[in-house]
């Protein structure tokens, strides 16, 4: 892809947009960048990019800034409803995503992982499996630094372990992973997609350009994925927690895993299958799995107070992820849930809530919608913030219960992201533990 001397406009100045702009600058493009927000962060970004002779506008998009571009690179969070996207379409300017741009300049072989739940854990574990197995691996994408930001580190023999979201897949064109993994696709992002089928279709783009030299790995236990075998030109491999999906050797015992939760058995199976495909030895994988503790804010025990375990599953931003977390709890649960409403079907959790949840404490924008969907399935309480929720949970808990933060929602009504939400939960729990020890 030759962009030297071509005017390219980047829309959105988060991590993806900034790295796209810098990569474009490195390859000789005439770069512009625009963001709808005017914040201290975007002002700092503007100063940094302007030092690279990149023209930047913040606080809104203008039609004149888009006009005359030869290419638009959109960040994942930029929707089709954005005026900048509409102007670009009106001027018939090609639009690609940041991940597509990165792919065009990527020399390595890509392992792309997507799914509604578990993709960060699987991406991180695959990265560790490959590195421990002696392979050169770069872990990037939705899990942290964007693909564009890692291009300088990627060589021809590098395995690029890439976490991929539906938003990133919306604007691909030539993107073609050597190995694609779909873990599961359940209800999510209904604030962005009109129908579940629209969301599902975006996920399936991950294998759209694959051919018979590529591999597609699917979760056999997910019926909507099991049926995809005939829709791809790539070689399809299945993994399953409940079925014998193919010839397999025993690599590890579940009891040896540091990762908690039944859902993580699926995540380990998917990761091992990728490791096997790229030639990592079983002994090496076994050691990696044994030592892998998982990622923060994913079913992570952060405190034990008066015999009650406090579990941070702040990354549980979908109904299905909360269902999976509840399935992994052996004791009765005091569940803290709620956040920014993504218009999910919260009633899908009714059966497991009735079975496992003794008390449901709701916070955030979605609390009324969740309350309405789950009324009668558990005793419901409303808390004004996270500290209030944790204090309330402590008063309701005993040694036969666990306190679980698994919100079913995104965090942007009250927090900057799921990480901050998890940190605030942990801080509240540890503060409670400290006060009790002094009493």
C-alpha positions in Angstrom: 0.0 0.0 0.0 1.7 3.2 -1.2 0.4 6.2 0.6 3.4 8.5 0.0 2.2 12.0 -0.7 -1.4 11.0 -0.3 -3.7 13.0 2.0 -5.2 10.7 4.6 -7.5 11.8 7.4 -7.8 9.9 10.7 -11.1 10.1 12.6 -10.9 9.6 16.3 -7.8 10.3 18.5 -7.7 7.5 21.0 -4.9 4.9 21.0 -6.0 3.5 17.7 -6.3 6.9 15.9 -3.0 8.3 17.3 -1.1 5.2 16.3 -2.7 5.2 12.8 -1.7 8.8 12.4 1.9 8.1 13.4 2.2 5.1 11.1 0.8 7.2 8.2 3.3 9.9 8.9 6.1 7.2 8.9 5.1 5.9 5.4 5.0 9.4 3.9 1.3 10.3 3.9 0.1 13.9 4.3 -1.9 13.3 7.5 -4.8 15.0 9.1 -6.6 14.0 12.3 -9.9 15.0 13.8 -11.8 14.2 17.0 -15.2 15.3 18.3 -13.9 15.8 21.8 -12.1 18.8 23.3 -10.6 17.5 26.5 -7.2 17.8 28.2 -6.3 14.4 26.7 -7.2 15.4 23.1 -5.3 18.8 23.6 -2.2 16.9 24.6 -2.6 14.6 21.6 -3.0 17.6 19.3 0.3 19.1 20.5 2.1 15.8 20.0 0.8 15.2 16.5 1.4 18.8 15.4 5.0 18.4 16.3 5.0 15.7 13.5 3.5 18.3 11.1 0.1 16.6 11.3 -2.8 19.0 11.0 -5.3 18.4 13.9 -8.8 19.6 14.7 -10.6 18.8 18.0 -14.0 19.6 19.5 -15.9 18.6 16.4 -15.5 17.6 12.8 -15.8 20.0 9.8 -16.7 19.2 6.3 -13.8 21.1 4.8 -11.4 19.0 6.9 -12.7 15.8 5.3 -13.0 17.1 1.8 -9.9 16.5 -0.4 -8.8 13.4 1.5 -7.7 10.4 -0.6 -8.4 8.0 2.3 -10.2 8.0 5.6 -9.0 5.8 8.5 -11.7 5.5 11.2 -11.1 4.5 14.8 -13.2 1.7 16.1 -15.5 3.9 18.3 -16.5 6.1 15.3 -20.0 5.1 14.1 -21.6 5.5 10.7 -23.8 8.2 12.1 -20.7 10.4 12.6 -20.9 13.6 10.4 -17.3 12.9 9.4 -18.2 9.5 8.0 -21.3 10.8 6.3 -19.2 13.5 4.6 -16.6 11.0 3.5 -19.2 8.8 2.0 -20.8 11.8 0.2 -17.4 12.6 -1.3 -16.9 8.9 -2.3 -13.7 8.8 -0.2 -12.6 5.2 0.7 -13.0 4.4 4.4 -11.0 1.8 6.3 -10.5 1.0 10.0 -7.2 1.4 11.9 -6.9 -2.4 12.1 -7.2 -2.7 8.3 -4.5 0.0 7.9 -2.2 -1.9 10.3 -2.8 -5.2 8.3 -1.7 -3.5 5.1 1.7 -2.8 6.6 2.0 -6.0 8.8 4.8 -8.4 7.8 3.9 -11.0 10.4 1.3 -13.8 10.6 -1.8 -12.9 12.4 -3.8 -14.9 14.9 -7.0 -13.0 15.3 -9.3 -13.7 18.3 -12.9 -12.4 18.6 -15.9 -13.3 20.7 -18.4 -11.6 23.0 -16.6 -13.0 26.1 -13.2 -14.3 26.9 -11.2 -12.8 24.0 -8.8 -10.8 26.2 -8.0 -13.8 28.4 -7.5 -16.0 25.3 -5.4 -13.4 23.5 -3.1 -13.0 26.6 -2.8 -16.7 27.1 -2.0 -17.5 23.5 0.7 -14.8 23.6 2.2 -16.5 26.7 2.0 -19.9 25.1 3.8 -18.8 22.0 6.5 -16.8 23.9 7.1 -19.7 26.3 7.3 -22.0 23.3 10.2 -20.0 21.9 8.3 -18.2 19.2 8.4 -14.4 18.5 5.0 -13.1 19.4 3.5 -9.6 19.7 0.2 -9.3 21.6 -1.9 -6.3 20.6 -5.3 -5.0 19.3 -8.3 -4.5 21.5 -6.4 -5.9 24.5 -4.0 -2.9 24.6 -1.8 -1.2 22.1 -3.3 -1.1 18.6 -1.9 -3.0 15.6 -0.7 0.2 14.0 1.3 0.9 17.1 3.2 -2.4 16.9 4.1 -2.4 13.2 7.8 -1.5 13.8 8.2 -4.5 16.1 6.7 -7.0 13.7 9.0 -9.1 11.5 8.2 -11.7 8.9 8.5 -14.6 11.4 6.5 -12.8 14.1 3.1 -14.2 15.3 0.8 -11.3 15.9 -1.8 -12.3 18.5 -4.6 -9.8 17.9 -7.7 -9.2 19.9 -10.4 -8.1 17.5 -13.8 -6.5 18.3 -16.9 -6.2 16.2 -16.2 -2.5 15.9 -12.8 -3.2 14.3 -14.3 -5.7 11.9 -16.9 -3.3 10.6 -14.3 -1.5 8.4 -12.1 -4.3 7.1 -11.4 -4.9 3.4 -8.4 -7.1 2.9 -7.8 -8.2 6.5 -6.9 -11.9 6.4 -5.6 -13.7 9.6 -3.6 -16.9 9.2 -5.6 -18.2 12.2 -9.0 -16.9 13.2 -10.6 -17.8 16.5 -14.3 -17.2 17.4 -15.0 -18.0 21.0 -18.7 -17.2 21.3 -21.2 -14.6 20.0 -24.0 -13.6 22.3 -26.1 -10.6 22.9 -24.0 -7.4 23.2 -23.7 -3.8 21.9 -27.4 -3.5 21.2 -26.9 0.3 21.6 -24.8 0.2 18.4 -26.5 -2.6 16.4 -30.2 -2.7 15.5 -30.4 -6.5 15.6 -28.4 -9.3 17.0 -28.0 -10.6 13.5 -26.1 -7.4 12.6 -23.7 -7.9 15.4 -23.2 -11.5 14.5 -22.5 -10.7 10.9 -19.8 -8.3 11.9 -18.1 -11.0 14.0 -18.1 -13.4 11.0 -16.1 -11.0 8.9 -13.0 -12.3 10.8 -12.8 -15.2 8.3 -14.3 -13.6 5.2 -11.0 -13.4 3.3 -9.5 -16.6 4.5 -8.7 -19.4 2.1 -7.7 -23.1 2.4 -4.2 -22.1 3.6 -5.8 -20.6 6.7 -7.4 -22.0 9.9 -10.6 -21.1 11.6 -11.1 -22.3 15.2 -14.6 -22.4 16.6 -16.3 -23.3 19.8 -18.3 -26.5 19.1 -20.5 -25.8 22.2 -21.9 -22.6 20.7 -24.6 -23.8 18.3 -24.5 -20.6 16.2 -20.8 -21.2 15.6 -21.0 -25.0 15.1 -23.0 -24.5 12.0 -20.5 -22.2 10.3 -18.3 -25.0 9.0 -19.8 -24.9 5.5 -19.5 -21.1 5.2 -15.8 -20.7 5.0 -13.0 -21.7 2.7 -10.5 -22.1 5.5 -9.7 -25.3 7.4 -12.1 -25.5 10.4 -11.1 -26.9 13.8 -13.4 -27.2 16.8 -12.8 -27.2 20.5 -15.4 -28.2 23.1 -15.8 -28.3 26.9 -18.6 -30.9 26.7 -18.0 -32.9 23.6 -15.2 -34.8 22.0 -14.6 -32.5 19.1 -11.7 -34.4 17.6 -8.6 -36.4 18.4 -6.9 -34.8 21.3 -4.1 -35.5 23.8 -4.3 -34.7 27.5 -2.3 -31.5 28.2 -3.4 -30.5 31.6 -5.8 -31.2 34.5 -8.4 -28.6 35.2 -7.5 -28.8 38.9 -4.0 -27.6 38.0 -5.3 -24.3 36.5 -4.8 -21.1 38.4 -7.5 -19.6 36.2 -10.8 -19.7 38.1 -14.2 -20.3 36.5 -15.8 -23.0 34.3 -15.7 -20.5 31.4 -11.9 -20.5 31.6 -11.8 -24.2 30.7 -13.1 -23.1 27.3 -10.6 -20.3 27.1 -7.7 -22.7 27.8 -9.0 -25.2 25.2 -9.1 -22.6 22.5 -5.6 -21.4 23.4 -4.1 -24.9 23.4 -5.6 -25.6 20.0 -3.9 -22.5 18.6 -0.7 -23.5 20.3 -0.9 -27.0 18.7 -1.6 -25.5 15.3 1.6 -23.3 15.4 3.7 -26.2 16.8 4.2 -25.4 20.4 5.1 -28.6 22.4 2.6 -29.9 24.9 5.0 -29.8 27.8 5.6 -26.1 27.2 1.9 -25.4 27.0 1.2 -27.4 30.2 3.7 -25.2 32.1 2.3 -22.0 30.7 -1.3 -22.9 31.6 -0.2 -23.9 35.1 1.5 -20.5 35.7 -1.0 -18.3 33.9 -3.1 -16.3 36.5 -5.3 -14.5 34.1 -5.9 -10.8 33.6 -7.1 -8.3 36.2 -10.8 -7.7 36.6 -11.8 -11.1 35.2 -13.2 -13.3 37.9 -10.4 -12.2 40.2 -10.5 -12.7 43.9 -9.4 -9.4 45.4 -10.2 -9.9 49.2 -11.5 -12.3 51.7 -13.4 -10.5 54.5 -14.8 -12.4 57.5 -14.6 -15.6 55.4 -16.5 -14.0 52.5 -14.7 -14.0 49.1 -14.9 -10.7 47.1 -14.6 -11.3 43.3 -13.8 -8.6 40.8 -15.4 -9.5 37.4 -15.6 -5.9 36.2 -14.8 -7.0 32.7 -18.2 -8.9 32.8 -19.9 -6.3 30.6 -22.5 -8.6 29.0 -25.3 -10.6 30.3 -23.7 -13.8 29.1 -20.4 -13.0 30.8 -22.3 -12.6 34.1 -24.1 -15.8 33.6 -20.8 -17.6 33.1 -19.4 -16.0 36.2 -22.4 -17.1 38.3 -22.1 -20.6 36.9 -18.6 -20.7 38.4 -19.7 -19.7 41.9 -20.0 -22.6 44.3 -21.7 -20.6 47.1 -24.7 -18.3 47.0 -24.0 -14.9 45.6 -24.5 -11.3 46.5 -24.2 -9.8 43.0 -23.3 -6.2 42.3 -24.5 -5.3 38.8 -25.4 -2.3 36.6 -23.7 0.4 34.6 -24.2 2.0 31.3 -27.2 0.4 29.5 -26.3 -1.3 26.2 -30.0 -2.3 25.8 -29.2 -5.9 26.5 -31.8 -8.6 27.3 -31.2 -8.8 31.1 -34.0 -11.3 31.4 -31.7 -13.9 29.9 -30.0 -14.1 33.3 -33.2 -14.7 35.2 -32.8 -18.5 35.7 -29.2 -18.4 36.9 -30.0 -15.4 39.1 -32.9 -17.2 40.7 -30.7 -20.3 41.3 -27.5 -18.6 42.5 -28.1 -15.0 43.6 -29.4 -14.4 47.1 -29.2 -10.6 46.9 -28.9 -8.4 43.8 -27.4 -4.9 44.3 -27.9 -2.6 41.4 -26.0 0.6 40.6 -25.7 2.9 37.6 -27.8 4.0 34.6 -29.2 0.5 33.9 -30.4 -0.3 37.4 -34.1 0.3 36.6 -34.0 -1.8 33.5 -32.2 -4.7 35.2 -34.6 -4.4 38.2 -37.6 -4.6 35.9 -36.1 -7.6 34.0 -35.2 -9.6 37.1 -37.9 -8.6 39.6 -38.8 -11.7 41.6 -35.7 -13.7 40.7 -33.8 -12.4 43.7 -34.1 -9.8 46.5 -33.1 -6.5 44.8 -31.4 -3.6 46.4 -30.5 -0.2 44.9 -27.1 1.4 45.9 -26.1 5.0 45.1 -22.5 4.2 44.2 -19.8 1.4 44.4 -18.9 2.2 48.0 -22.5 2.0 49.0 -22.9 -1.3 47.1 -19.9 -2.9 48.8 -21.0 -1.7 52.2 -24.4 -3.1 51.6 -23.0 -6.4 50.3 -21.0 -6.8 53.5 -24.1 -6.4 55.6 -25.9 -9.1 53.6 -23.1 -11.6 53.3 -22.0 -14.5 55.5 -19.5 -17.4 55.3 -21.8 -19.3 52.9 -21.8 -16.6 50.2 -19.5 -14.7 47.9 -19.7 -11.0 46.8 -19.4 -10.8 43.0 -19.0 -7.6 40.9 -20.2 -8.7 37.5 -22.0 -5.7 36.0 -23.7 -7.0 32.7 -23.1 -3.4 31.5 -20.3 -1.2 30.3 -18.9 1.3 32.8 -19.1 4.7 31.1 -21.9 6.1 33.1 -19.9 6.2 36.3 -16.3 5.4 35.4 -13.7 5.9 32.7 -13.7 2.2 31.9 -14.0 -1.3 33.4 -10.5 -1.1 34.9 -11.4 2.0 37.0 -14.6 0.3 38.1 -12.7 -2.7 39.2 -10.1 -0.6 41.1 -12.9 1.3 42.9 -14.5 -2.0 43.9 -11.2 -3.3 45.2 -10.5 -0.1 47.0 -14.0 -0.2 48.7 -13.5 -3.8 49.7 -10.0 -3.3 51.1 -11.1 -0.1 52.9 -13.9 -2.1 54.5 -11.4 -4.9 55.5 -9.1 -2.3 57.1 -11.9 -0.7 59.1 -13.0 -4.1 60.4 -9.5 -5.0 61.4 -9.2 -1.9 63.4 -12.5 -2.3 65.1 
